[in-house]
Amino acid sequence: MAAEIAHNRYGTGDEVPAFADLPILQPHADIPAGATYLSAEPAHVLWGRLPCQADAPVLAIASGDQVVIDTVSHEGVLPDQGQDPRAFFAAHGVPDHAVLDDAAEIAASSPRDPLADGPHVVTGPIHVSGAHPGDLLRITVDRLTPRVPYGVISNRHGKGALPGQLPRDGSTVSVFAAVEERAGRLVGTLPRTEGSARDVAFPLAPFLGTMGVAPASDERPHSVPPSEFGGNIDIRLLVEGTQLFLPVQVAGALAYVGDPHFAQGDGEVALTALEASLRATLTFDVVPAAEARREFGELTGPLVRTPEYLVPTGLDPDLDEAMRKAVRAAIDLIGARWGMDEHLAYAYLSAATDFDISQVVDITCGVHARIREADFA
């Protein structure tokens, strides 16, 4: 595979990147026998909007079921990139067979209002039997597999952390990144200078930027700002082996995922990180309301669990207020789960907990707190 798609990503004729020898995971290809599978064909996705309570599910499962879900990155598909992923990636030397068929189909046929809708391609919704408002939906990230060995990082429309300064000429800057294997690990590579053979390599840590449940509304939310129901939370901790807890808003939860990343730094300052399509293997469990309250108290927003941390979140258009919400959520969680007095929980957070910026580029900013569970063992 590496030899087949090797090319010069800068077009100078000087250097050829050594793409990682990864299979191209086209729709329906290489699905494990007996797996429940949800493709990202146009009938199964929304482009730029999130599902609402009025949307019919594209898949119905029981609590505890595992699902293999294809996700498609919006990078290479958007109008400012030509809305033709075959042509966009061909310009970077990617052959036709290494471009995902579902990405091309979505670009050609899925409805999207470029003035009103967001950029993200979202797979779902999935009806989970037994889920009711007041419950939590636990999504366990079992496996995340790259579907292609390349991705894109973009700064566009005067957005990002430096609007009005970057991009310099106001037009979209989309940086193509090859995925290579170095010293036995997968890395993303970027040039230090455009046209240079010298590059910088950084490790991959795939995660899904969008994971959510439908709100109790008949209007589909815009795909960019996250909310209490999840959505585009962009928390890079959600790698393999982690869990996301979401307050169920409507019967059946109507879960969805999208915005796949190969890597991201906290903040995601340029607007997007290394965006590229993933195949996700996820397990969906309903946590009944009474059990949820015993475990976490009155959870009102997304909560992440890693092998080491419990991670409450704060979301607000104002970054300072997002921070305050994350602190309040952390105090409430510690009090409910471990019975710690408020003033002691506040002191503990100040001494022992990191508050990280999830992202500052999605209209609603995100902050998350990493609380070590071992400290309360």
Secondary structure, DSSP 4 states (H G I P E B T S, - for coil): -HHHH---TTSSSS----B-------TTTTPPTT-EEE--SGGGEEESB---TTSPPSEEE-TT-EEEEE---STTTSGGGTS-HHHHHHTTT--GGGS-HHHHHHHHH----TTTS-S-EEEEEEEETT--TTSEEEEEEEEEEESSSEEEEEE-TT-SSSTTTSSTTSS-EEEEEEEEEETTEEEEEEESSTT-S-EEEEE---EEEEEEE--SSSSPPBSSS-BTTEEE---TT--TT-EEEEE--STT--EEEEEEEEE--TB-TTS--EE--EEEEEEEEEE-HHHHHHHHSS--S-EEE-SSEEEEEEEESSHHHHHHHHHHHHHHHHHHHH---HHHHHHHHHHH-EEEEEESSSSSEEEEEEEEGGGG-
